Amino acid sequence: MLNKVSSLARALSVLVAVVAGFMPGLGFDAALVIVVLSLVSGISMPTERMTGSGVAALALPVVGGALGHLPAVGEQLNAVAGNLALGVASALGSAIAIYLFNMVKDDLMGLGK
């Protein structure tokens, strides 16, 4: 159940990131929606995906900056890449927090042995 909720939150986060990049005046704070959805999606992120997500969070703003030089759509593509980077970073943040919690929990449980 949690994986389904996380997957749906991830899909909605990407959808909001793309739509907000091309239509900035949506009438709500798209960045806040992206962060909240991405925090939920990061709950079930496996540790194998954490490295790739970190690379994506660092690379997306660079790619967006490069795409920003394209005529007509560059500004929108830069905004999409920035929104996606925000989402990936938020998901990675919650995944790292859960990873650290579990690591400390295991360390503390090992003290009792």
Secondary structure, 3 states (H helix, E strand, C coil): CHHHHHHHHHHHHHHHHHHHHHCCCCCCCHHHHHHHHHHHHHHHCCHHHHHHHHHHHHHHHHHHHHHCCCCCCHHHHHHHHHHHHHHHHHHHHHHHHHHHHHHHHHHHHHHCC
